[in-house]
Amino acid sequence: MKTMLMATAALAAAAFGASTASAQSLSQPEVYGSIGATATNNNKSDSSLNSMNARLGAKLTPHFGVEGELAAGTNGDTTNNGRYKLTNKKAAYAVGFLPVSDRVELIGRVGVSDTQLKNYNNSPIAEDGTALDVGVGAQMKLNDAYTIRGDYTRSAFKDDRGNADNLSVSVVRKF
């Protein structure tokens, strides 16, 4: 519950910051897309799963944006709790950006995801369904069009279905 309250407060603060931005910055969003790989460790099923992800986002102001994410699993894992494979993940995030130099900025994001796991043994232990996601990361600008991004996101699944720790590396392209 504390995590949900903190995430809600962060989202409200980000939304307030976006609403106080000038209309000109909102009419000229910086649109970006990315392709990357994610390694996920699930705490209840004790599974380690990998996926490929694609993200599409818009930086609405210099410090606030939104992004959507789709992911598809690339491997399965057999543990003492069963056999699992990520089928897909869909997510939407509010993203905060904090520049620390001309080329580097820190990222914070909060949002909601829906994860579908293939549970071969129909074990009651599975990190799937709806989750509150909170993450941090950094990105380094390579040139005017391309950026390398790394981020960590914690997914807290509802109904006591566990947590997933997601570590991603992506190549970002600004349009």
C-alpha positions in Angstrom: 0.0 0.0 0.0 2.9 2.4 0.8 4.3 1.8 -2.7 1.0 2.6 -4.3 0.6 5.8 -2.3 4.2 6.9 -3.1 3.7 6.1 -6.8 0.4 8.0 -6.9 2.0 11.0 -5.2 4.9 10.9 -7.7 2.4 10.7 -10.6 0.4 13.6 -9.3 3.6 15.7 -8.9 4.7 14.8 -12.4 1.2 15.7 -13.8 1.2 19.0 -11.9 4.7 19.8 -13.3 3.4 19.1 -16.8 0.3 21.2 -16.4 2.4 24.2 -15.3 4.6 24.0 -18.5 4.0 26.5 -21.3 1.6 25.6 -24.0 4.4 25.9 -26.6 6.4 23.1 -25.1 3.3 20.9 -25.0 2.6 21.5 -28.7 6.1 20.4 -29.7 6.6 17.0 -28.0 9.8 15.1 -28.7 8.7 11.7 -29.9 11.0 8.7 -29.5 11.0 4.9 -29.9 13.2 2.2 -28.6 14.1 -1.4 -29.0 15.8 -3.3 -26.2 16.2 -6.4 -24.1 14.9 -7.1 -20.5 16.0 -9.6 -17.9 13.3 -10.3 -15.3 13.6 -12.0 -11.9 10.3 -13.1 -10.4 10.3 -13.6 -6.6 7.4 -16.0 -6.0 7.9 -18.4 -9.0 11.7 -17.9 -8.6 11.9 -17.7 -12.4 14.4 -15.7 -14.6 12.9 -14.7 -17.9 14.1 -12.6 -20.8 12.2 -10.5 -23.3 12.6 -8.1 -26.2 10.8 -4.8 -25.6 9.6 -1.9 -27.8 8.7 1.5 -26.4 7.1 4.5 -27.9 7.1 7.8 -26.0 6.7 11.5 -26.1 8.7 14.0 -24.0 6.1 16.7 -23.5 8.3 19.1 -21.5 12.1 19.0 -20.8 11.3 17.1 -17.5 8.1 15.1 -18.2 6.8 12.6 -20.7 4.7 9.5 -21.3 5.6 6.2 -22.8 4.0 2.8 -23.7 5.8 -0.5 -23.7 5.2 -3.9 -25.3 7.4 -6.9 -24.6 7.5 -10.5 -25.8 9.3 -13.4 -24.0 12.4 -15.0 -25.5 13.0 -17.9 -23.1 11.3 -20.2 -20.6 12.5 -21.2 -17.1 11.9 -24.3 -15.0 12.1 -23.9 -11.3 11.0 -25.9 -8.2 7.7 -24.0 -8.5 7.0 -24.9 -12.1 7.8 -24.0 -15.7 7.2 -20.5 -17.0 7.5 -18.3 -20.1 6.6 -14.7 -20.6 3.9 -14.5 -23.2 3.7 -10.7 -23.3 3.7 -7.5 -21.3 1.9 -4.2 -22.0 2.6 -1.1 -19.9 2.0 2.7 -19.8 4.2 5.1 -17.8 4.6 8.7 -16.7 8.3 9.5 -17.1 10.4 12.2 -15.4 13.7 13.4 -16.9 16.5 15.1 -15.0 19.4 16.3 -17.1 22.8 16.0 -15.4 25.0 17.0 -18.3 24.6 17.8 -22.1 24.6 14.1 -22.9 23.3 12.3 -19.7 19.9 12.4 -18.0 18.4 10.4 -15.2 14.9 8.9 -15.6 12.2 8.0 -13.2 9.0 6.3 -14.2 5.7 5.1 -12.7 2.9 3.3 -14.3 0.8 0.2 -14.7 1.6 -3.0 -16.6 -0.3 -6.2 -17.6 1.9 -9.3 -17.8 0.9 -12.6 -19.2 2.9 -15.7 -18.2 2.6 -19.1 -19.7 2.4 -21.3 -16.7 2.9 -24.9 -18.0 2.1 -26.6 -14.7 -0.8 -24.4 -13.7 1.0 -23.6 -10.5 -0.8 -21.1 -8.3 2.5 -19.2 -8.1 2.9 -16.8 -11.0 3.8 -13.2 -11.4 1.2 -12.2 -13.9 -1.8 -9.9 -14.3 -1.9 -6.2 -13.4 1.1 -4.6 -11.6 2.1 -1.1 -10.3 5.5 -0.4 -11.9 8.1 2.0 -10.4 11.5 2.5 -12.0 14.7 4.5 -12.3 17.4 4.7 -15.0 19.8 6.8 -17.0 20.3 7.5 -20.7 23.3 8.8 -22.6 22.9 10.7 -25.8 25.2 9.4 -28.6 24.2 12.0 -31.2 21.1 14.1 -32.1 19.1 11.0 -33.0 20.4 8.1 -30.9 20.6 7.4 -27.2 21.6 4.4 -25.1 19.3 3.8 -22.1 19.5 1.5 -19.1 16.7 1.2 -16.5 15.5 -0.9 -13.5 11.7 -1.3 -12.9 10.0 -3.1 -10.0 6.6 -4.6 -10.8 4.4 -5.1 -7.8 1.5 -7.4 -8.8 -1.9 -7.1 -7.3 -3.6 -9.8 -5.2 -0.3 -10.8 -3.6 1.0 -12.3 -6.8 4.6 -11.3 -6.1 7.1 -8.9 -7.5 9.3 -8.8 -10.6 12.6 -7.0 -11.0 13.2 -5.9 -14.6 16.6 -4.7 -15.9 16.5 -3.3 -19.4 19.0 -2.0 -21.9 17.6 -0.1 -25.0 18.7 1.9 -28.0 16.4 4.9 -28.3 15.7 6.8 -31.6 14.4 10.3 -31.5 12.0 11.2 -34.4 
